[in-house]
């Protein structure tokens, strides 16, 4: 009888420990909240637009204050919203059959801004120097910065 009692107590302890764990948005490592769910929904719309090569939809998701430093310390490759459309259209003309997946790692809130850390796993087809179609794979870390404009989340950088 004491063995059965010990097993029941152990099971109850395990169940209570599970109840104390954070509640994450399914498929992410991000805590569940209405705000975080809205951000993930916006990022999923971004991901789908990338796969569809829809530069117009992506431009609509960008804030008027969009600015990207392209992940480098030099300022020579920085660009704002005015250049974003040209850059996206150019990249989408070169690439085909895009597969773009993101694993959401963390969201940090600072006022109306959200800093979203993701792991990107993407592949796409491009023509090489000989004109042959080749498949490229990309795995990278990225941080998107979004700002709530009173209606929706807009990208400030990271696209």
C-alpha positions as CSV (number, residue, x, y, z in Angstrom):
1,X,0.0,0.0,0.0
2,X,2.8,2.4,0.7
3,X,4.2,1.8,-2.8
4,X,0.9,2.7,-4.3
5,X,0.7,5.8,-2.2
6,X,4.2,6.9,-3.2
7,X,3.3,6.4,-6.9
8,X,0.2,8.6,-6.5
9,X,2.1,11.3,-4.7
10,X,4.8,11.2,-7.4
11,X,2.2,11.5,-10.1
12,X,0.5,14.4,-8.4
13,X,3.8,16.1,-8.0
14,X,4.6,15.6,-11.7
15,X,1.2,17.0,-12.6
16,X,1.6,20.1,-10.5
17,X,5.1,20.7,-11.9
18,X,3.6,20.6,-15.4
19,X,0.9,23.1,-14.4
20,X,3.6,25.6,-13.3
21,X,5.4,25.6,-16.7
22,X,4.9,28.6,-19.0
23,X,2.1,28.6,-21.5
24,X,3.7,28.9,-24.9
25,X,2.1,29.7,-28.3
26,X,2.0,26.3,-30.1
27,X,5.1,25.6,-32.2
28,X,7.1,28.5,-30.6
29,X,9.1,29.3,-27.5
30,X,7.1,32.5,-27.0
31,X,4.8,33.0,-24.0
32,X,1.1,33.1,-24.8
33,X,-0.5,36.5,-24.7
34,X,-2.9,38.3,-27.0
35,X,-0.1,40.8,-27.9
36,X,2.4,38.0,-28.7
37,X,-0.2,36.1,-30.7
38,X,-0.9,39.2,-32.8
39,X,2.8,39.6,-33.5
40,X,3.2,36.0,-34.5
41,X,0.2,36.3,-36.8
42,X,1.8,39.4,-38.5
43,X,5.1,37.5,-38.9
44,X,3.2,34.5,-40.4
45,X,1.6,36.9,-42.9
46,X,5.1,38.2,-43.7
47,X,6.4,34.6,-44.1
48,X,3.6,33.8,-46.6
49,X,4.2,37.0,-48.5
50,X,7.9,36.1,-48.9
51,X,7.0,32.6,-50.2
52,X,4.6,34.2,-52.7
53,X,7.2,36.8,-53.7
54,X,4.6,39.5,-52.9
55,X,6.7,42.7,-52.6
56,X,3.6,44.9,-52.6
57,X,2.1,43.1,-49.5
58,X,5.5,43.3,-47.7
59,X,5.8,47.0,-48.4
60,X,2.3,47.5,-46.8
61,X,3.6,45.7,-43.7
62,X,6.6,48.1,-43.4
63,X,6.4,51.2,-41.2
64,X,6.9,54.6,-42.7
65,X,9.9,54.8,-40.4
66,X,11.4,51.5,-41.7
67,X,15.2,51.5,-41.6
68,X,17.5,48.5,-41.9
69,X,21.2,48.3,-41.4
70,X,21.4,44.9,-43.2
71,X,23.0,43.4,-40.1
72,X,26.4,45.1,-40.7
73,X,28.3,47.8,-38.9
74,X,29.0,49.8,-42.1
75,X,26.4,52.3,-43.2
76,X,27.0,51.7,-46.9
77,X,24.3,49.0,-47.1
78,X,21.7,50.7,-44.9
79,X,18.3,51.4,-46.5
80,X,14.9,52.8,-45.6
81,X,11.3,52.3,-46.8
82,X,11.9,54.2,-50.0
83,X,14.5,51.6,-51.1
84,X,12.7,48.6,-49.7
85,X,10.4,48.1,-52.7
86,X,13.3,48.1,-55.1
87,X,15.3,45.7,-53.0
88,X,12.4,43.3,-52.6
89,X,11.4,43.4,-56.2
90,X,15.1,42.8,-57.3
91,X,15.5,39.8,-54.9
92,X,12.2,38.3,-56.0
93,X,13.1,38.6,-59.7
94,X,16.2,36.6,-59.1
95,X,14.7,33.9,-56.8
96,X,12.1,31.3,-57.4
97,X,10.4,28.4,-55.6
98,X,10.9,30.1,-52.2
99,X,10.4,28.1,-49.0
100,X,10.7,30.3,-45.9
101,X,10.2,28.9,-42.4
102,X,10.8,30.6,-39.1
103,X,11.1,29.3,-35.6
104,X,10.0,32.0,-33.1
105,X,12.4,32.0,-30.2
106,X,11.6,35.1,-28.1
107,X,9.6,38.4,-28.1
108,X,10.8,41.3,-26.0
109,X,8.5,44.3,-25.5
110,X,9.7,47.8,-25.1
111,X,6.7,50.2,-25.1
112,X,5.0,49.9,-28.4
113,X,7.9,48.1,-30.0
114,X,8.5,44.3,-30.1
115,X,11.9,42.7,-30.8
116,X,11.3,39.2,-32.2
117,X,14.2,36.7,-32.4
118,X,13.7,34.0,-35.0
119,X,15.7,31.2,-36.6
120,X,15.2,31.3,-40.3
121,X,15.4,28.1,-42.5
122,X,14.9,29.0,-46.2
123,X,15.6,27.7,-49.6
124,X,15.1,29.1,-53.1
125,X,16.2,28.6,-56.7
126,X,18.4,31.0,-58.6
127,X,20.4,31.0,-61.8
128,X,24.2,30.5,-61.4
129,X,26.9,32.1,-63.5
130,X,26.4,29.5,-66.2
131,X,22.6,30.1,-66.3
132,X,21.8,26.8,-64.6
133,X,19.1,26.8,-62.0
134,X,20.5,25.8,-58.6
135,X,18.9,25.4,-55.2
136,X,20.3,27.5,-52.3
137,X,19.7,26.9,-48.6
138,X,19.9,29.6,-45.9
139,X,19.9,29.1,-42.2
140,X,20.3,32.2,-40.1
141,X,19.2,34.1,-37.0
142,X,17.3,37.3,-37.4
143,X,15.6,39.9,-35.3
144,X,12.6,41.7,-36.5
145,X,11.6,45.0,-34.9
146,X,7.9,45.8,-35.1
147,X,5.9,48.8,-33.8
148,X,2.2,48.9,-33.1
149,X,0.7,51.9,-35.0
150,X,-2.6,51.8,-33.1
151,X,-4.2,49.4,-35.6
152,X,-1.6,46.7,-36.5
153,X,2.0,45.7,-36.1
154,X,4.4,47.3,-38.7
155,X,8.0,46.3,-39.4
156,X,10.6,48.9,-38.4
157,X,13.5,46.6,-39.5
158,X,14.5,43.1,-40.3
159,X,12.7,42.5,-43.6
